[in-house]
Amino acid sequence: MLTKASILTAAKIGAAGVSAIWLFVAARELDVAAFGDLVLLLAMGAIAVQAADLGLTATVSADVARRPTAARQIAGAAARRRARSGVAAAAVVALAYLTAASRPSVLVALVFGASVAATSVHGVLATAWRAFGPIGVEVGTEVGSRALVLGVGVAVLAAGGGLLGAVAVYAAADVATLLLFAWRTSALPDDGSPPAPPDGSRSGLWWLAVAVPLANVYWRLDVWLLGVLGSASDLAHYGAAYKLLDASLLPALALASLVAPRVAATAPDLVVPLIRRAALLAVVSVLPIVVVGLVAPDRVLGALYGTSYRSGGELLTVLAMAAVPSAAVLVLTATVMVVDRRRYARAVFIALGLNVGVNLVAIPQWGARGAAWTTLASQLVLITLLWRSIASSPDRSRWGTVR
């Protein structure tokens, strides 16, 4: 697992580096309002793509790990479901953008919707490949698609393409990635056996289908609330700092993506030691952003995004501290989604309720600073709830099944 995690992490870091350069260019080429709208679209897209998952990523990962000879059948069925939910996700993103953007555009919403729909499908195909074993296609598309966005995007912005040009580049890269994964999925094995029954009880799957979308709303809702309740400047500065937090969590995210299939295939008495090691590695991986956030947050933001973003130093400091519990949360989430989905749903409900309730007060009062401190507090609550779900599980002998 560590070898695959290292390769995937390297690819994600490389892709994040390319994406970061692209965002730095966009921050300098677009005005503050347009850059804030771009940040809003990316955040809403991330929410919608994961919400469209409806628990499929976790079930596909576990199912392929248990039935590798039926990988193509499992991936194809999941992709068809994700295609339907992806269209709905695109519509939700359009509505969220049009209600919160500084300068809403229907054409921008439609073009970005194509990116959301394509990402919804190729994401689940990548999960199937990762659980099956080879990660070469995923590694290649991680870096290649970002390089395409950067190369074409810089030219588009330089030619005056604006926000519409920027989102069109995202859409082109995501559609190209989908076509590549669709072609490569035909190489997965299919033993022709009848579809297996769902892994676990219907109630367990229902909890997962409800909790996964809400969890992803939890991770990004603060950006939308800032768009609605805060100023364009708040949104842009918070989004700039949050993008660095996102980048710092990529190694932990790569590690977490490999935890679910490993937990599903691990003996129950070995799961807790596995989780502890993975969570510790995830926390160690975010220490660089913690150092940056404590030592020179304003200088880093100014150097990357431009001098007008130096005032967001406090936001980066707080979000850097939030990276520590966030990294562990990613690993614990991947585990609890497999071993006890009811408890996972309960933890998400509580954390989301806290996050929304506090942000509704904090953002009007303190703007982006209120949102940043709320993120830190919410992550501390969520990591506590998830760890208690693992430590207090009443019947560890049933781990690896859906409850």
N, C-alpha and C positions, 0 to 999 in steps of 0.2 A: 504493500500500500504506500509506503514512504517513497519508493522510486516513482510510482505513477503520480503521487502528490507533488513531488519535486518537479517533474516534467510539466505537469499541468500548471503548477504555480508559476514556473518560469515563463510559460506561454502567456498566462494571464497577466503577469507583471509586465512582460514585453508589450502585450496588447494595451494594458493600462497606460504604459508610458507613451505609446503612440496616441491613445485617446486623450491623454493629458495635454500633449503638445497641440492637438487639434482644438481642445477647449481653450487653451491659452491664446491661440490664434483667434478663435471666435470671440473671446472676451475683448481683444484689442480691435478687431474689425467691426464688431457690432456695437451699437450704443447700449447703454445700461439696460434700458427697457427691453430691447430685443434679446440681449443675453439672458436676462431674467426669464423671458418667455421660453427660450431654449432650455434653460435649466428646468423650468416647469414641465415642459413636454417630456424631457428625459426622465424626470421623476415619475410623472404620471404613466409614462410608458412602462417603466420598471414595475410599478404597482400592477398595471393591467395585465402585462405578460404573465406575471406570477399568479395573479388572481385567476387568469384563464386556465391555469394548471389544474385546478379542482382536485388536487391530490395526486395527479397522474405521475409526476416526477418520482415521488416516493414509491408508488406502487410499481411503476415500470422498472425502476432501479432494483427493487427487491425481486420482482418477478423474473427479470432477465438473469439475475444472479442465481436464482433457483432453477430456472429452465432455460439455459443458454441455447439449447437446440431449437427453441421456438422463438428466438430473439426477433426475427423478421416479423413474425405474426404479431408479437406483442407490440413492437414499435409501430407497425402499420395501423393497428387498431387505436393506439394512443394518438398517433398523428391525425387520424380522421376526427377524433373527438376534439383535439386541440385546434383543428382548423375551424370547427364550428364556434368554439368558445373564443378563438382569436378574433373573429369578426366582431363578436359582441364586445370584446375588450377594446378594439379599435374605436367603436362607437362611444364607449365610456370615456376613453382618453379625449376624444374630440369634444365631448360635452364638458369635461373638467377643464380643458384648456380654454374653451370659448367663454366659460364663466369666470375664470380667474386671470386670464392673460391681460397684460397692459394694452396690447394692440392685437386683439383677436382677428384671425383670418380663417375663413372656411376652407380655402384652398390649402393652407398650411396644415389644418387639421386632417383633411382628406389624404394628403401625401404622407404625413406621418403615420396615419392609420395603416397604410400599406406596410410600413416598417413593423408596426406592432403585430399585425396579423402574421407576417412572415416569421418574425422572431418566436411567436407562440408555437409554431410548428417545428422549426428547426431546433428549438431548445429541447423538446422531448426526444427527438431523434438523436441528438448528442448524448442525452442521458442513457439511452439504450446502448449506444456504442461504448460509453464509458463503463457501464455495468458488464457488458460482454467481455471487455478486455482492452482492445486496441483504442488508443486515444489520439492516433496520428491525425485523423481528419479534424477532430476538435481542436487540436493544437494548431494545425495549419489555418483553420478558419478564424480562430481567435485573433491571430496576428494579421492574417491576410485581409480580413474584412476591415480591421481598424486602419491598416495601411492604405486601403482603398479610400476610406473616408477622409484620411488626412491628405493624401495626394490630390484627390479630386476636389475635396472641400476647400483647400487653400486656394486653388485656382478659381473656384466658384465665388468665394468671398472676395477675392481680389478683383473679380470682374463685376462686383456689385450685386451678387446674387441674394444677399441678405438672408433673413431667417428662412424664407422659402427655399432658397438654394441649399442651405445647410441641412434642412430636413429631407430634401430630395436625395442628397448624398447618402444619408442614413438608410433611406428606403431602398436605394439601389444596392447597397452593400448587403442588406438583410435578405432581399429577394435572391441575390446571387448565392448567398450562403444556403438558403433553403433549397435551391435547385441542386447544389452540390451534395447536400445531405440526402436528398431524395434519390439521387442517382446512386450514391454509395450504400444506401440502406438495402438495395437489392442484393448486396453481397453477404448480408447477414444470413445465418442458417435458419431454415424452417423445416421442421420434421413432419409437417402436415398433420400433427395431432390436433384433436379438437381443442378449442380454447379451454384453459383451466378455469375453474371457478375463482371468483375474487379471493384474494388472500385475506382471510379473516371474515368477521361478521359484517353484515350490511351496516350495522350501527357504527362500527369502527371506521368504515369507509366514509360514511356520512359525516362523522366528526372531522375527518381529514379534509373532505371536500369543502366544508364550511371554514375550517380554521386556516387553511393555507392561504386563501384569498385575503382573509382578515389580517393574517400575519404580514403580508406584503403591503397592505394598506397601512399597517402600523409602522413599517420601516420608512415610508415615504410621505405620509399624510401631512407631516409638518410643513413640507415644501408647499403643498397646495393651500394649507391654512395661512401660510405667510402671504401667498398670492392674493388670498381673499381678504385677510384681516390686516396685513402689513402693507408696507410701501414697496415700490419697484426696487428701490435701493436695498431694502432689507432682503428681498428675495434674491437679488443678484449676489450680495455679499455672503449670505448664508449658503447659497448654492455653490459658490466658489470654494468655501471652506469644506462643505459637505462632500464635494467631489474628491477632495484629498482624503477624507475619511473613507469614502468608498474604495479608493485606490489602495489604501493601507490594509483593507480587509480582504483583498483578493487572495492572498495566500491562505487565510483562514477559510475563505469560501471554497477554494479548491480542495482543501483538506476535508471540509465538511461534506463535499459532494461525493467523496470516497468512503465516508464513514457509514452511510446508510446501507449500502450493499454488504460492507464488512460486518456490521452489527447483525444483519439478517442471517448471515452465514456463520456466526460465532456462537459458541456454547454460552448459555446464560451466565454461568459463573465467571466468564472471562470478559463480559461486556463492560463492567465498571472500570477495570484497569485499562481497557482499550480507550474508554471515554476520557479518563484522566490524562493519559498520555497525549491524546489528540487535542484536548482542550489546552493543555500546557503548551504544546507546540503552536497552537493558534495564538495564544497570548504573546508568546515570545515574538511571533512574526510581526506584531504591531508596535513593538517597542520603538522603531525608528520614528514613527509619526508622533509618538508620545514625547520623544526628545525634541522634535521640531516644534511641537505645540507649546512646550515649556520654555524653550530657549529663544527661538526667533520666529514666532508666528507671523508677525507683521512684515518682517523683511522677506520671508518666503512668499507670502501672498503677493507682495508688491513686485517681487522679481518674476513671479509666474504669470500673474494676471494684469499687472500694470499698477502704477502708483495709487490709483484711485481705490484699490482694493486693500491697501495697507491697514485701513481702519477696521478691517475684519479680524485683526489679530486675536482679540479675546474670543471670538467665535471658534477659531481654529484651536485655541488652547482647550476650551471646554469639550469640543468634539474629539480632540485627541485623547483626552481622558476617557471619553465614552468608548474609544476604540478597544480598550482592555476588556470590559464586560461584553462588548459587541462581538469580539472575536470568539470568546467562549460560548456566547449565545448561539452562534452559527453551528458549532459542533454539537452542543446539547440539543438544539432543535432537530438536527438530522437524526439524532439518537431517539429522542422521545417520539418523533413522528413514526418510528418503526415499532418501538416497544410498548407505547401506551398512548394512543391517539386521543382518548378522552381527556387525559391529563394535559396533553399538549394543547388541545382546544381551550381548556379552562384557563391555562396560563396566558394564552393569547388574548382571550376575552378580557381578562383582568388588566393586562398591560395596555391593550388598546384603549380601554375605557379610561385608564389613568392618563394616558398620553393625550387623548382628545380633551378630557376635562381640564387638565392643567393648561394645555396650549390655548384653549378658549379664553382663559384668564391671562396667561402670561404674554401672549403675542400682542394683544391690544395695549397691555401695560408696558412691556419691555421690548417689544419687537423681536428681532432676530436673536438677541441675547436670551430672551425668555424661552424661545424654541430650543436653543442649544442646551440650556440647563435642563429643560424638560426631557430632552433626548437622553442625557446622562442619567437622570433619575429613573426614567422608564426602563432603561437597559439594566440597571442595578436590580430593579424589582423583577424583571423578566428572568434574569439569570438565577435569582433565588428561587423563583417558582419552578423553573425547569429542573434545577438540581434536586429540589425536594421531590419532584415527580419521579426522578430516578431513584433517589435514596430511600424513599418510602413506598416503593412499588410493593404491593401486597403479595404478589406471586411471581417471583422472578423466573420460575420454571416455564412460564408462558411467554417469556420474552422472545421476540422473533415472530409472534403472531399478532394479529390486529385485534385491539380491544376497544 
